[in-house]
Amino acid sequence: MTRVRNYKREYATYHASKEQKKRRAQRNKARRQAIREGRVKKYSKKDVHHKDKNTANNKKSNLRILSRKKNRSNKI
């Protein structure tokens, strides 16, 4: 039996928290930086990956461009 996700509750308890909003903004900043540098194009199917999993660390040496599938898998 599968459970039905309560997206409204999920947003209220996780996605709307101050900490998560801050982390999302840091990830977006890294993407905008990569677009400006020409490392990735707008609307491409690529993600900006933080090697050390720290979204606050947006140094060039910590970022790399990966496909969505590779970045979102657990194999990295």
C-alpha positions in Angstrom: 0.0 0.0 0.0 1.4 3.4 -1.0 1.1 6.5 1.0 -0.2 9.7 -0.5 2.2 12.7 -0.1 0.8 15.8 1.6 2.6 18.4 -0.5 1.1 21.3 1.4 2.3 20.0 4.7 5.7 19.2 3.2 6.1 22.7 2.0 5.1 24.3 5.3 7.4 22.1 7.4 10.5 21.9 5.1 10.6 24.0 2.0 9.3 27.2 3.7 11.8 27.1 6.5 14.4 29.9 6.7 17.3 27.5 6.5 16.0 25.8 3.4 15.2 29.1 1.6 18.8 30.2 2.3 20.3 27.0 0.9 18.1 27.2 -2.2 19.2 30.8 -2.7 22.9 29.6 -2.5 22.3 26.9 -5.1 20.6 29.4 -7.4 23.5 31.8 -7.0 26.0 29.1 -8.0 23.9 28.4 -11.2 23.7 32.1 -12.1 27.4 32.3 -11.7 28.0 29.3 -14.0 25.7 30.8 -16.6 27.6 34.1 -16.5 30.9 32.3 -16.9 29.5 30.3 -19.9 30.0 26.9 -18.1 26.3 26.1 -18.5 23.5 27.5 -20.7 20.1 28.6 -19.6 17.5 25.8 -19.8 20.1 23.1 -20.3 19.6 19.7 -18.7 22.7 20.3 -16.5 23.0 20.8 -12.8 25.7 22.7 -10.8 27.1 20.1 -8.4 28.8 21.1 -5.1 31.5 18.6 -4.5 31.6 19.0 -0.8 27.8 19.1 -0.4 28.1 22.6 1.1 25.9 25.0 -0.8 27.6 28.0 0.8 30.9 27.1 -0.8 30.6 28.5 -4.3 34.3 28.4 -5.1 35.1 27.4 -8.7 37.1 24.5 -7.4 34.1 23.1 -5.5 31.6 23.3 -8.4 31.3 21.1 -11.4 28.6 20.7 -14.1 26.9 17.4 -14.3 23.8 16.0 -16.0 20.6 16.0 -13.9 20.6 12.2 -13.8 24.2 11.9 -12.5 23.9 14.8 -10.0 20.6 13.5 -8.5 21.7 9.9 -8.2 23.3 8.7 -5.0 26.5 7.5 -6.7 28.4 10.7 -6.5 
